[in-house]
Amino acid sequence: MCYGENKRSDNEKPESKEVAENTTLANNSCSREVYLQTLIAYIKENHLKHFIRVIIDMGSQRSYISKFTARKMKLKGLGEECVNHGLFGGIEHTEAHQRYRINLSNVDGSYNFELDALDEKKICASLPKMNDAHCLNQLKDMGILISDVAINERSCLYEKNPGEIHLLIGADYAGKLLTGNIKHLSGSLVAVQTHLGWTVMGKSDIINTNKSSSLLVLSLHVNNAKISDLWNLDSLGIKEDSAKRTKTETQELALEHFRETVSRDNTGRYKVNLPWLDGHPPLRDNKEFAQKRLKHTVKSLKSKNRLNEYQEVFNQWENEGIIEQINPVKINPEGLGIHYLPHRAVFKDNSTTKVRPVFDGSAKTRNSVSINECIEKGPNLIEMIPAILNRFRWGKIGVISDIKQAFLQIALNESDRDVIQFMWWKDGDPQNIVIDTVGSYLAYHAAPFYLQQF
């Protein structure tokens, strides 16, 4: 004992003690891709009908639907159930779930199925689609169609990521769906037929070259409580917009997407992907809306006696590879996963192109979004005009040039062409309908930004 140590000055303030402890565990691994039984099916309720990604999981005793899907489909709850969940390590916890009755069908509507499912906020992490080219060719030779690969995942209901799973069919219903038809593919992959469509499961022979890194961080921070923290918005995770993604960051992301997707085809044309916005709402089937717009366009052209000129533009574009006709047999039933672009005629008699089609990327119905609302438009190029004009005045001689049909020179990759199709009545005859896909970037508000990069 040290005498006198208990004497302290009245003016002396207690020190603020702060304890911080951090634990970090990192793991980096590379392995073969393992595919689970995923497929795409129709969910129907209250006159609503949507695609959703489904996983069949024999290891689950119950079936589950995401709360997001239940809310979007306006499902009516049948009651609440308390379920005891048993997890890894013997951990158990009881959770209350709302129970719903769900109507499902396969993509062509030939099989309908009803099941009860419990709601869950998030069923599982986003799952990759099968991308084993060798096995896909095997399936093609067998005449087997994998709906999870054939249908564009962006046409499905999703909240943030198109790869999300929103319905889990457990062992309580999975047995009823199996047909008993199984095909063995290369390696450990197996194709299993269900009444909702074919699925593929097993380990692929292709080694996943993308290294999978996992990082576990545990941080324990203890600080003396401050009264002011009770009204500090930052402590609640609420920040001003300026603290979120800035305009410059958004532009950099658009540029990064451009650099990652740009390529050139064998004719020298540049090809890019659409710069989809993160978490954009799904595009709806707008076939009926596009047909009404087409009827109005044809009527206007006939009244002006310009129908043949309009037809000639499409013929020229087809010869130049800007558009291409689609075989109706290859189109999904009812236009599933397809978005149509309405178009109209613009007349300029004093121009070399007196009549030209203009595609409306901003067209939408009352309860849907346009394709322009789903893609990033890039930086505002209008802000660059004053600087360009000033530079133009520096020299004694100014040179101006024009690129012929500039927007038509930027091609779109095939993966995005299912949302840029359009309809046309050949020779103005409604019975002679032709469905084409636009292979260029002429319809979107991101086109000026992409054109400027070249």
C-alpha positions as CSV (number, residue, x, y, z in Angstrom):
1,M,0.0,0.0,0.0
2,C,1.3,3.4,-1.0
3,Y,0.2,6.2,1.4
4,G,-1.0,9.4,-0.3
5,E,-1.9,7.8,-3.5
6,N,-5.6,8.3,-2.7
7,K,-5.3,12.0,-2.8
8,R,-6.6,13.7,-6.0
9,S,-7.1,17.2,-7.1
10,D,-10.7,18.4,-7.3
11,N,-10.0,20.0,-10.7
12,E,-8.6,16.8,-12.2
13,K,-11.0,15.1,-14.7
14,P,-11.3,11.4,-15.1
15,E,-9.5,10.1,-18.2
16,S,-11.7,8.8,-21.0
17,K,-11.0,5.2,-21.4
18,E,-11.2,3.7,-24.8
19,V,-10.7,0.0,-25.5
20,A,-10.5,-1.4,-29.0
21,E,-9.9,-5.0,-30.0
22,N,-9.6,-6.3,-33.5
23,T,-9.5,-9.9,-34.8
24,T,-9.0,-10.6,-38.5
25,L,-9.0,-13.9,-40.3
26,A,-8.5,-14.1,-44.1
27,N,-8.8,-17.0,-46.5
28,N,-8.1,-17.1,-50.2
29,S,-9.2,-20.1,-52.2
30,C,-9.8,-21.3,-55.7
31,S,-12.1,-24.2,-56.5
32,R,-14.5,-25.7,-59.1
33,E,-17.9,-24.3,-59.6
34,V,-20.7,-26.2,-57.9
35,Y,-24.2,-25.7,-59.4
36,L,-27.4,-26.1,-57.4
37,Q,-30.9,-26.9,-58.6
38,T,-32.1,-23.5,-59.8
39,L,-34.8,-22.7,-62.4
40,I,-37.1,-20.0,-63.4
41,A,-40.9,-20.3,-63.0
42,Y,-44.0,-18.2,-63.2
43,I,-45.7,-17.0,-60.0
44,K,-49.3,-16.0,-60.5
45,E,-51.6,-14.2,-58.0
46,N,-54.2,-11.4,-58.1
47,H,-54.0,-11.0,-61.9
48,L,-50.3,-10.5,-61.5
49,K,-47.8,-12.8,-63.2
50,H,-44.0,-12.6,-62.9
51,F,-40.9,-14.7,-63.4
52,I,-38.9,-15.6,-60.2
53,R,-35.7,-17.6,-59.7
54,V,-36.4,-20.8,-57.7
55,I,-34.1,-23.2,-55.9
56,I,-35.0,-26.8,-55.1
57,D,-33.5,-27.8,-51.7
58,M,-34.1,-31.3,-50.4
59,G,-32.2,-30.3,-47.2
60,S,-35.0,-28.0,-46.1
61,Q,-38.1,-29.4,-44.5
62,R,-40.2,-26.4,-45.4
63,S,-40.6,-24.1,-48.5
64,Y,-40.0,-20.4,-48.3
65,I,-40.8,-17.3,-50.3
66,S,-39.1,-14.0,-49.9
67,K,-41.0,-11.2,-48.2
68,F,-40.1,-9.0,-51.2
69,T,-42.0,-11.3,-53.6
70,A,-44.9,-11.7,-51.2
71,R,-45.3,-8.0,-51.1
72,K,-44.9,-7.4,-54.8
73,M,-47.4,-10.2,-55.6
74,K,-49.8,-8.8,-53.0
75,L,-50.2,-12.3,-51.4
76,K,-52.7,-12.8,-48.6
77,G,-51.4,-14.4,-45.5
78,L,-53.0,-17.6,-44.3
79,G,-51.7,-17.3,-40.7
80,E,-48.6,-17.3,-38.7
81,E,-46.4,-20.2,-37.8
82,C,-43.5,-20.5,-35.4
83,V,-40.7,-22.6,-36.8
84,N,-37.6,-23.9,-34.9
85,H,-34.6,-23.5,-37.2
86,G,-31.7,-25.9,-36.7
87,L,-28.4,-24.5,-38.1
88,F,-24.8,-25.5,-38.3
89,G,-23.2,-26.4,-35.0
90,G,-26.5,-27.4,-33.5
91,I,-27.6,-23.8,-33.1
92,E,-31.4,-23.5,-32.9
93,H,-33.7,-20.5,-32.8
94,T,-37.4,-20.1,-33.1
95,E,-38.8,-17.6,-35.6
96,A,-42.4,-16.6,-36.6
97,H,-43.3,-16.7,-40.3
98,Q,-46.3,-15.7,-42.3
99,R,-47.7,-18.5,-44.4
100,Y,-48.8,-18.0,-48.0
101,R,-50.4,-20.1,-50.7
102,I,-48.6,-19.8,-54.0
103,N,-49.5,-20.6,-57.6
104,L,-46.6,-21.7,-59.8
105,S,-46.3,-22.8,-63.4
106,N,-43.5,-23.6,-65.7
107,V,-42.4,-21.1,-68.3
108,D,-44.7,-22.3,-71.1
109,G,-47.7,-22.6,-68.7
110,S,-48.3,-26.3,-69.4
111,Y,-47.9,-27.3,-65.8
112,N,-49.5,-25.6,-62.7
113,F,-48.5,-26.2,-59.2
114,E,-49.8,-25.0,-55.8
115,L,-47.8,-24.9,-52.6
116,D,-47.7,-23.3,-49.1
117,A,-44.6,-21.4,-48.2
118,L,-43.4,-19.4,-45.3
119,D,-42.0,-15.9,-45.7
120,E,-38.3,-15.1,-45.1
121,K,-36.5,-11.8,-45.5
122,K,-33.6,-13.3,-47.5
123,I,-33.6,-16.9,-48.6
124,C,-29.9,-17.1,-49.6
125,A,-27.1,-15.3,-51.4
126,S,-27.3,-14.7,-55.1
127,L,-26.4,-17.9,-57.0
128,P,-24.6,-18.0,-60.4
129,K,-26.1,-19.4,-63.5
130,M,-24.6,-22.4,-65.2
131,N,-21.9,-21.2,-67.7
132,D,-20.2,-24.5,-68.5
133,A,-20.1,-24.3,-72.4
134,H,-19.3,-28.0,-72.9
135,C,-22.3,-29.1,-70.7
136,L,-24.6,-26.5,-72.3
137,N,-23.7,-28.0,-75.7
138,Q,-24.5,-31.5,-74.4
139,L,-27.8,-30.4,-73.1
140,K,-28.6,-28.7,-76.5
141,D,-27.8,-32.0,-78.3
142,M,-30.2,-33.8,-76.0
143,G,-32.9,-31.2,-76.7
144,I,-32.9,-30.0,-73.0
145,L,-33.7,-26.4,-72.3
146,I,-32.5,-25.0,-68.9
147,S,-34.9,-22.1,-68.1
148,D,-32.4,-20.6,-65.7
149,V,-30.0,-20.1,-68.6
150,A,-32.4,-19.5,-71.5
151,I,-34.4,-16.7,-69.8
152,N,-32.9,-13.3,-69.1
153,E,-32.6,-13.0,-65.3
154,R,-33.4,-9.3,-65.5
155,S,-36.9,-10.2,-66.5
156,C,-37.4,-11.9,-63.1
157,L,-38.5,-10.2,-59.9
158,Y,-35.5,-9.0,-57.9
159,E,-34.7,-6.4,-55.3
160,K,-31.0,-5.5,-55.9
161,N,-29.3,-8.3,-57.8
162,P,-30.8,-10.2,-60.8
163,G,-29.2,-13.4,-59.4
164,E,-31.3,-13.4,-56.3
165,I,-33.4,-16.4,-55.2
166,H,-36.9,-15.6,-54.2
167,L,-38.5,-19.0,-53.7
168,L,-37.1,-22.2,-52.0
169,I,-39.0,-25.4,-52.6
170,G,-38.1,-27.8,-49.8
171,A,-38.6,-31.5,-49.3
172,D,-42.3,-30.9,-48.4
173,Y,-43.0,-30.4,-52.1
174,A,-39.9,-31.2,-54.1
175,G,-40.7,-34.9,-54.3
176,K,-44.0,-34.1,-56.2
177,L,-42.1,-32.2,-58.8
178,L,-39.5,-34.9,-59.8
179,T,-40.3,-36.8,-62.9
180,G,-37.6,-39.4,-62.4
181,N,-35.9,-38.4,-65.7
182,I,-32.1,-38.0,-65.1
183,K,-29.3,-37.3,-67.6
184,H,-25.7,-37.7,-66.6
185,L,-23.4,-35.1,-68.1
186,S,-19.7,-34.7,-68.2
187,G,-17.9,-34.8,-64.9
188,S,-20.1,-34.8,-61.8
189,L,-22.9,-32.8,-63.4
190,V,-26.4,-34.3,-63.6
191,A,-29.5,-32.9,-65.3
192,V,-32.7,-33.6,-63.3
193,Q,-36.1,-33.1,-64.9
194,T,-38.9,-31.6,-62.8
195,H,-42.4,-30.6,-63.8
196,L,-41.3,-27.0,-63.6
197,G,-38.4,-27.6,-66.0
198,W,-34.9,-29.1,-66.1
199,T,-32.3,-28.3,-63.5
200,V,-28.5,-29.0,-63.3
201,M,-26.7,-29.9,-60.2
202,G,-23.2,-31.1,-59.3
203,K,-19.5,-30.0,-59.6
204,S,-18.3,-28.6,-62.9
205,D,-15.1,-29.7,-64.5
206,I,-14.2,-26.1,-65.2
207,I,-11.9,-24.6,-62.5
208,N,-13.2,-21.3,-61.3
209,T,-10.3,-18.9,-62.1
210,N,-11.8,-16.2,-60.0
211,K,-10.2,-16.5,-56.6
212,S,-12.7,-16.6,-53.8
213,S,-11.6,-14.5,-50.8
214,S,-13.3,-14.5,-47.4
215,L,-12.4,-12.1,-44.7
216,L,-13.7,-12.2,-41.1
217,V,-13.2,-9.1,-39.1
218,L,-14.3,-8.8,-35.4
219,S,-14.0,-5.3,-33.9
220,L,-14.9,-4.6,-30.3
221,H,-14.9,-0.9,-29.5
222,V,-15.8,0.4,-26.0
223,N,-16.0,4.1,-25.4
224,N,-17.5,6.2,-22.7
225,A,-21.0,7.1,-23.4
226,K,-21.7,10.7,-24.6
227,I,-25.1,12.3,-24.3
228,S,-24.7,14.0,-27.7
229,D,-24.5,10.6,-29.4
230,L,-28.2,10.2,-28.8
231,W,-29.0,12.8,-31.4
232,N,-26.1,12.3,-33.7
233,L,-27.5,11.1,-37.0
234,D,-24.2,9.5,-38.1
235,S,-24.5,7.0,-35.3
236,L,-27.8,5.8,-36.8
237,G,-26.2,5.4,-40.3
238,I,-28.0,8.4,-41.7
239,K,-25.8,10.6,-43.8
240,E,-26.3,13.5,-46.2
241,D,-26.4,12.7,-50.0
242,S,-23.0,14.3,-50.3
243,A,-21.6,11.6,-48.0
244,K,-23.0,9.0,-50.4
245,R,-22.0,8.4,-54.0
246,T,-20.8,11.6,-55.6
247,K,-21.4,12.7,-59.1
248,T,-17.7,12.1,-59.9
249,E,-17.9,8.6,-58.5
250,T,-21.0,7.9,-60.6
251,Q,-19.2,9.0,-63.7
252,E,-16.2,6.9,-62.9
253,L,-18.4,3.8,-62.5
254,A,-19.9,4.5,-65.9
255,L,-16.4,4.8,-67.4
256,E,-15.3,1.7,-65.7
257,H,-18.2,-0.3,-67.1
258,F,-17.5,1.0,-70.6
259,R,-13.8,-0.1,-70.4
260,E,-14.8,-3.5,-69.1
261,T,-17.4,-4.3,-71.8
262,V,-16.1,-2.5,-74.9
263,S,-14.8,-4.7,-77.7
264,R,-14.7,-4.8,-81.5
265,D,-16.4,-7.3,-83.9
266,N,-14.9,-8.7,-87.1
267,T,-16.2,-5.7,-89.1
268,G,-14.4,-3.2,-86.8
269,R,-17.6,-1.9,-85.1
270,Y,-17.3,-1.2,-81.4
271,K,-19.6,-3.4,-79.1
272,V,-20.6,-2.6,-75.6
273,N,-23.1,-3.7,-72.9
274,L,-26.0,-1.6,-71.5
275,P,-24.8,0.1,-68.3
276,W,-27.6,-1.2,-66.1
277,L,-28.3,0.7,-62.8
278,D,-27.8,-1.3,-59.6
279,G,-31.1,-2.4,-58.2
280,H,-33.2,-1.1,-61.1
281,P,-36.8,-2.3,-61.2
282,P,-37.5,-5.1,-63.6
283,L,-38.7,-4.3,-67.2
284,R,-42.2,-5.4,-67.8
285,D,-43.6,-7.1,-70.9
286,N,-44.8,-4.2,-73.1
287,K,-45.9,-6.0,-76.2
288,E,-49.4,-4.7,-76.2
289,F,-48.2,-1.1,-75.7
290,A,-45.7,-1.4,-78.5
291,Q,-48.4,-2.8,-80.9
292,K,-50.6,0.2,-80.2
293,R,-47.8,2.6,-80.9
294,L,-47.0,0.7,-84.1
295,K,-50.6,0.9,-85.3
296,H,-50.5,4.7,-84.8
297,T,-47.1,5.0,-86.6
298,V,-48.3,3.0,-89.7
299,K,-51.5,5.0,-89.8
300,S,-49.6,8.3,-89.8
301,L,-47.2,7.0,-92.5
302,K,-50.0,5.9,-94.8
303,S,-51.8,9.2,-94.4
304,K,-48.6,11.0,-95.5
305,N,-47.9,8.4,-98.3
306,R,-44.4,7.8,-96.8
307,L,-44.8,4.1,-95.8
308,N,-42.5,2.8,-98.6
309,E,-39.7,5.3,-97.6
310,Y,-39.9,4.1,-94.0
311,Q,-39.8,0.5,-95.1
312,E,-36.7,1.2,-97.2
313,V,-34.8,2.5,-94.2
314,F,-35.4,-0.8,-92.4
315,N,-34.4,-2.7,-95.5
316,Q,-31.1,-0.7,-95.6
317,W,-30.4,-1.2,-91.9
318,E,-31.0,-4.9,-92.3
319,N,-28.5,-5.1,-95.2
320,E,-25.9,-3.2,-93.1
321,G,-26.4,-5.5,-90.1
322,I,-27.8,-2.7,-87.9
323,I,-31.0,-4.7,-87.3
324,E,-31.8,-8.4,-87.8
325,Q,-35.0,-10.3,-88.0
326,I,-35.8,-12.8,-85.3
327,N,-37.2,-16.2,-85.9
328,P,-40.7,-16.3,-84.2
329,V,-40.1,-19.9,-83.2
330,K,-37.1,-18.9,-81.0
331,I,-39.1,-16.2,-79.1
332,N,-40.2,-17.2,-75.7
333,P,-44.0,-17.8,-75.3
334,E,-45.9,-14.5,-74.8
335,G,-42.7,-12.5,-75.2
336,L,-41.3,-13.7,-71.9
337,G,-38.2,-11.7,-70.9
338,I,-38.5,-9.4,-73.9
339,H,-38.9,-5.7,-74.0
340,Y,-40.1,-3.9,-77.2
341,L,-39.1,-0.4,-78.3
342,P,-41.8,1.7,-79.8
343,H,-40.7,3.8,-82.8
344,R,-42.1,6.7,-84.9
345,A,-41.1,8.5,-88.1
346,V,-39.3,11.8,-88.2
347,F,-39.4,13.7,-91.5
348,K,-36.6,16.0,-92.8
349,D,-37.1,16.7,-96.5
350,N,-34.0,18.9,-96.7
351,S,-31.8,16.1,-95.3
352,T,-30.1,13.3,-97.1
353,T,-32.3,10.9,-94.9
354,K,-35.7,12.3,-95.5
355,V,-37.5,9.8,-93.3
356,R,-35.9,8.0,-90.4
357,P,-37.2,5.9,-87.5
358,V,-36.7,7.2,-84.0
359,F,-36.9,4.6,-81.1
360,D,-38.4,5.8,-77.9
361,G,-36.3,4.5,-75.0
362,S,-38.3,6.6,-72.6
363,A,-41.7,5.0,-73.4
364,K,-43.5,3.3,-70.5
365,T,-46.9,2.4,-69.4
366,R,-48.6,3.6,-66.2
367,N,-47.3,0.9,-63.9
368,S,-43.9,0.2,-65.4
369,V,-40.6,1.8,-66.0
370,S,-38.8,2.7,-69.3
371,I,-35.6,1.2,-70.3
372,N,-33.9,4.6,-70.0
373,E,-34.8,4.5,-66.3
374,C,-32.9,1.3,-65.9
375,I,-29.6,2.3,-67.3
376,E,-26.9,4.8,-66.3
377,K,-26.9,7.8,-68.6
378,G,-23.3,8.8,-67.9
379,P,-22.0,12.4,-67.3
380,N,-23.9,15.4,-68.5
381,L,-22.0,16.3,-71.7
382,I,-23.8,19.7,-72.1
383,E,-21.6,21.0,-69.3
384,M,-18.6,20.4,-71.6
385,I,-19.9,22.7,-74.4
386,P,-18.5,26.0,-73.1
387,A,-15.0,24.6,-72.8
388,I,-15.2,23.0,-76.3
389,L,-16.4,26.3,-77.8
390,N,-13.5,28.2,-76.1
391,R,-11.0,25.7,-77.4
392,F,-12.5,26.0,-80.9
393,R,-11.7,29.7,-80.9
394,W,-8.0,29.3,-80.1
395,G,-6.8,28.5,-83.6
396,K,-7.2,30.4,-86.8
397,I,-8.9,27.6,-88.6
398,G,-11.8,25.4,-87.3
399,V,-12.6,22.0,-88.7
400,I,-16.0,20.3,-88.3
401,S,-16.7,16.8,-89.3
402,D,-19.7,14.5,-89.1
403,I,-19.9,10.7,-88.6
404,K,-22.4,9.1,-90.8
405,Q,-25.2,7.6,-88.6
406,A,-23.0,7.9,-85.6
407,F,-25.2,6.2,-83.1
408,L,-25.7,3.3,-85.4
409,Q,-22.0,2.6,-85.4
410,I,-22.0,1.5,-81.7
411,A,-23.2,-2.1,-81.5
412,L,-24.7,-3.9,-78.5
413,N,-23.6,-7.2,-77.3
414,E,-26.0,-10.1,-77.9
415,S,-26.6,-10.5,-74.1
416,D,-28.6,-7.3,-74.0
417,R,-30.5,-7.5,-77.3
418,D,-33.6,-9.2,-75.8
419,V,-34.7,-5.9,-74.3
420,I,-34.3,-3.9,-77.5
421,Q,-36.6,-5.7,-80.0
422,F,-39.2,-3.8,-82.0
423,M,-42.1,-4.8,-84.2
424,W,-42.9,-3.8,-87.8
425,W,-45.7,-4.6,-90.2
426,K,-44.0,-5.3,-93.5
427,D,-45.7,-3.3,-96.3
428,G,-48.1,-1.9,-93.6
429,D,-49.9,-5.2,-93.4
430,P,-50.8,-6.2,-89.7
431,Q,-50.9,-9.9,-90.8
432,N,-47.3,-9.6,-92.0
433,I,-45.6,-8.8,-88.7
434,V,-41.8,-8.8,-88.4
435,I,-39.9,-8.8,-85.1
436,D,-36.4,-7.3,-85.3
437,T,-33.7,-6.6,-82.7
438,V,-31.7,-3.5,-82.7
439,G,-28.0,-4.2,-82.7
440,S,-26.9,-0.6,-82.1
441,Y,-27.0,2.0,-79.3
442,L,-29.3,4.5,-81.0
443,A,-32.2,4.4,-78.6
444,Y,-30.7,5.3,-75.2
445,H,-29.8,8.4,-73.3
446,A,-26.3,6.9,-72.6
447,A,-25.5,6.8,-76.3
448,P,-23.9,10.4,-76.5
449,F,-21.6,9.5,-73.5
450,Y,-20.5,6.2,-75.1
451,L,-20.0,7.9,-78.5
452,Q,-17.8,10.5,-76.9
453,Q,-15.5,7.8,-75.6
454,F,-14.4,6.9,-79.1
